[in-house]
Structures are given as structure tokens and as C-alpha cells.
């Protein structure tokens, strides 16, 4: 489920932080939802935008959406913020995306 971050930007009530330990464990607060995940990528919505984690053997060790906390373990390669709408393009075929 993709959340509309524009509605949330004016009402950020939780703090947001990222703690990366030895590129093996990352703790993120201010998490609204985890939109998708696999062993290589975790896509999540936070109070401050979308975050994409890239890595190897990633797994979610802790997820508490009531408190907005997420703990991911594995080899962290990259962490990227984005305000882009990731729902665009999902569910569409390759040809429909090519001929926009």
C-alpha cells in the first residue's frame, strides 16, 4: 500500500532517525509502512519520504508500525530517499510503460 506523503508532510508528529551499524544493521524510526521487501531491496514509507534500502541477504528483524520502528539486518549497500510515487508503473505491462 502506497501512502500519500504530501498529506503527511504538514503533520509530522514522530521523530525520524536512521542508525546504521557496521553496514550490517539499520534501525529506522518514523516508519509509516513497508511497501515491499525481498533479500535485495526494502521499500518503505516514512514521515519524511520514501526510503529504498539495497543490500544482500536483507531481512526484517523488527517491525512495529505503531511506534514507527524498523530493524533490517544483512549487508547494507545503499540507502536512498525519494519522494517519487512508486505506485506509478506497478501493474502495468512493459509495452504500456515504453509507449507513454
N, C-alpha and C positions, 0 to 999 in steps of 0.2 A: 504494500500500500504506500503510495507516494503522498506525502503531506504538502500542503501549500505553505511554503516558508514565508511568503510575503505577508500572510496574516499573522505569523508568529513574530516577525521582526520587531514590531512595536511593543510586544508584550513578553519580552524575555524575562522570565521570572527565576530561572535556575542559573547557577553559575556553570561555566563551560571550561573544562581543562583537559589537557592531554598529557599523560605521563608515559614516556617511552623508556623502558628499561632494557639496556643492552641489546636493542633491536630484536628481542625475543618476546617481550610482553608489553602491551599497550593498554592503559586504562583511560577511558574517555568518559567524562561526565557531561551532562546536558543533552543526553541522547533521547530523542523522541521515538525512534523506530529503527529497526534493522530491515531494510528493504530486500536485500538479497545477500547470500553468502555462499562461498564454497572454499575449497582449500587454497585458492589463489587470490580471491578478492572478497572483501566485505564492503557493502554499500550501506551507509546509514545516514539517517536524517538527524541533525542536531538543532538546537535552538539558534545556531549561527550559520547554518548552511549544511549542505551535504558533504560527507567525508567518504572517500574511497580509500580503503587500505589494500595495498598489494603486497603479496608475500608468498611464502612457501609453507605448506602444511599448517595453514591457519585454522584455528578452531576457537569457538566462542566458549570461554570458561565460565563467564558470569554475564548474565543479562538481567537487569532489574529496571524495567521501564517506569515503574512508579517513582523510583529515585533517580532515574536517568543515568544509570551506570552500566558500562560495558567493559568487559575484560577479554581481550583477544590474545592468544598465545600462538607462537610459531615464529618463523623468520620473517621479520618486517622488512620489506624492500622500499616501500614508498607510502606516503600518506598525503592525500590531495584534497583540498577544499574545492567545492564548486557550488554555485547557485543554480546550475543548469537543471532543467526539468528532465529527469531520467525516464519519465513515462513516455516521452516522445520517442517513437521508433519501436517500442515494445509491442509485440503482437502484430507487427507489420511484416510483410514479406520483403525479401531482398529487392525485388523489382520495384515495389512501391517506394522504397527508400531511395533507389537510384534515380527514379524519374520524377522527383519532386520539382 
